[in-house]
Amino acid sequence: RVCDLQILQGVSGEAMENLTKTCRLLFPLDGSSWMPCTADPRCLAERLAQEVFEFHAKGFAFDPKRSGAEWWVQIRDSGH
């Protein structure tokens, strides 16, 4: 299944710049983050993680207290 990230459609240049800044700040930490499915996203990166979780969890039973999305960033300046 392919997740079409609707959240990115119509996102302003400023929002994308903020997403890039967030990714560049998080990348050196060399770890992952957890987005609980019941939490309110604090930034666009968390909103993306939440949307991907919702896409993959749709139609399945899960425990909301223990479910969410693990997410991380990768910066690839070379285009790979």
C-alpha positions as CSV (number, residue, x, y, z in Angstrom):
1,R,0.0,0.0,0.0
2,V,1.2,3.5,-0.8
3,C,0.5,6.3,1.7
4,D,-0.3,9.5,-0.2
5,L,0.5,12.2,2.3
6,Q,-2.4,14.5,1.9
7,I,-0.9,16.8,4.6
8,L,1.9,17.9,2.2
9,Q,-0.5,19.0,-0.5
10,G,-0.9,22.8,-0.2
11,V,1.8,23.2,2.4
12,S,3.3,26.6,2.2
13,G,7.0,27.2,1.5
14,E,7.4,28.4,5.1
15,A,6.0,25.2,6.5
16,M,8.3,23.1,4.4
17,E,11.2,25.3,5.5
18,N,10.2,24.6,9.1
19,L,10.0,20.9,8.4
20,T,13.5,21.0,6.9
21,K,14.8,22.9,9.9
22,T,13.2,20.4,12.3
23,C,14.7,17.5,10.4
24,R,18.2,19.1,10.4
25,L,17.9,19.6,14.1
26,L,16.8,16.1,14.8
27,F,19.1,14.2,12.4
28,P,22.3,14.7,14.5
29,L,20.6,13.2,17.5
30,D,20.8,9.8,15.7
31,G,17.7,8.4,17.3
32,S,14.0,8.0,16.8
33,S,10.9,9.7,18.2
34,W,7.6,8.3,19.3
35,M,4.2,9.8,18.3
36,P,1.4,8.3,20.4
37,C,-1.7,7.9,18.3
38,T,-3.7,9.8,20.9
39,A,-1.4,12.8,21.2
40,D,-1.7,16.1,19.4
41,P,1.2,16.7,17.0
42,R,3.5,19.6,17.9
43,C,5.0,20.1,14.5
44,L,4.7,19.1,10.9
45,A,7.0,16.1,11.3
46,E,4.8,14.7,14.0
47,R,1.7,15.4,11.9
48,L,3.3,13.3,9.1
49,A,4.1,10.5,11.5
50,Q,0.5,10.6,12.7
51,E,-0.9,10.5,9.2
52,V,1.2,7.5,8.2
53,F,0.1,5.7,11.4
54,E,-3.6,6.4,10.7
55,F,-3.2,5.2,7.1
56,H,-1.7,1.9,8.1
57,A,-3.9,1.3,11.2
58,K,-7.1,2.1,9.3
59,G,-9.5,-0.9,9.6
60,F,-7.4,-2.7,12.2
61,A,-8.1,-3.1,16.0
62,F,-5.3,-1.6,18.2
63,D,-4.9,-0.4,21.7
64,P,-4.7,3.4,21.6
65,K,-2.9,3.5,24.9
66,R,0.0,1.5,23.5
67,S,-0.1,2.5,19.8
68,G,1.6,5.1,17.7
69,A,4.3,5.8,15.2
70,E,8.0,5.5,15.7
71,W,9.7,8.0,13.3
72,W,13.1,9.4,12.5
73,V,14.7,11.6,10.0
74,Q,17.5,11.1,7.4
75,I,19.3,13.9,5.7
76,R,20.7,13.0,2.3
77,D,22.3,16.0,0.6
78,S,23.7,13.8,-2.2
79,G,20.2,12.9,-3.5
80,H,20.4,9.2,-2.6
